[in-house]
Amino acid sequence: MKKTVLVSGGAGFIGSHVTVELSQAGYDVVIADNMSNCDDTNYKGVCAILGRKLPFENIDFCDAAAVSALFDKYTIDAVIHFAAYKAVGESVAEPLMYYKNNLGSFLNVLEASKNHGTHVLFSSSATVYGEPEKAPVTEESPRQPATSPYGNTKQMCEDFLRDCVKAYGMHGIALRYFNPIGAHPSALIGELPRGVPNNLVPFITQTAAGKRECLSIFGNDYPTPDGTCLRDYIDITDLAKAHVCAVTRMIENRMDEPYEIFNVGTGRPVSVLELVNAFEKVNNLKLNYRFAARRPGDVVGIWADPSLAERKLGWKAVRTVEETLASAWAWEKHLMEQALQDK
Ligand code: WQD
């Protein structure tokens, strides 16, 4: 019998890509989103890629009664929880908003999952490692005190899941994402930042598109080979496939421990400058950029040791940075065409 996965935040950037991969792997997917941080572009894109309409529920995961009713309405085998705020700077300015939303929604998911025997996959982040003592980081590398309320919610939600698994006999996996970038090869779904993008790749594509005048590269005096920060940029489709492996591991009872954590990265450090150069080369264009002051809070370098995921999930990132950057640009061009048609 087909298994059903609930994807909270399924209309967002990561959620929409995960929905596509789950559906293509044979899962029934229920998308739930309150559309507070996106429009229906990605939902429509998902349906276009799959050639059918997926069940969609407009709910706020902070509403405990609504979450409980959702779990009553469908027989949900596993839930993947993405529904959360994700802007680091905003979380510093509005900590209560972040704590209420990101913790409250996950507590409701945990409670409903406990009551219904549902497996839980939590979308965590490499941000839990802070400035690592050494890279690459393994899942055993120590978590550092969070430097923002956003980062703190990721750490706290990991702990909520760990404790609930232990106390209630549940099963849970936390995936720690490095830097997800790119878009689906169809260019029908992708990242849709509101306002000025905080993240590097949307800023690059918007600059190439002429929506932004100039990319600022934050710092070129770091102790790295070219002076710019090192990150582990993971293709969004590769990342989405890790979720299929993790959900299947839970549903098929193949876990070694009832609560497991996996890094989801490539293991390949790439500097900001290397990424910019690769973007220019693969898309055959010139990007207007300049070096600017360091951005407060940035870590110098972090990248994954992804070997645990390879060993236990049977998952490995396969796409090259060039393929991913080509997909990011194809998506930006798709958005420009859409904007022209809508005029
Ligand atoms: C990458 C590099 C910047 C913008 C953040 C969150 C993390 C996760 C992913 C998710 C850094 C540089 C950036 C620009 C630049 N969160 N940069 N010019 O900071 O590694 O991680 O996003 O929801 O929790 O902290 O990603 O894409 O912002 O930056 O030079 O305009 O690009 O300094 O070195 P980051 P990023």
Boltz pocket constraint, residues with backbone or C-beta under 6 A from the ligand:
constraints:
  - pocket:
      binder: B
      contacts: [[A, 86], [A, 87], [A, 88], [A, 125], [A, 127], [A, 178], [A, 179], [A, 180], [A, 197], [A, 198], [A, 199], [A, 200], [A, 201], [A, 203], [A, 215], [A, 216], [A, 217], [A, 218], [A, 219], [A, 229], [A, 230], [A, 231], [A, 272], [A, 295], [A, 298], [A, 299]]
      max_distance: 6.0
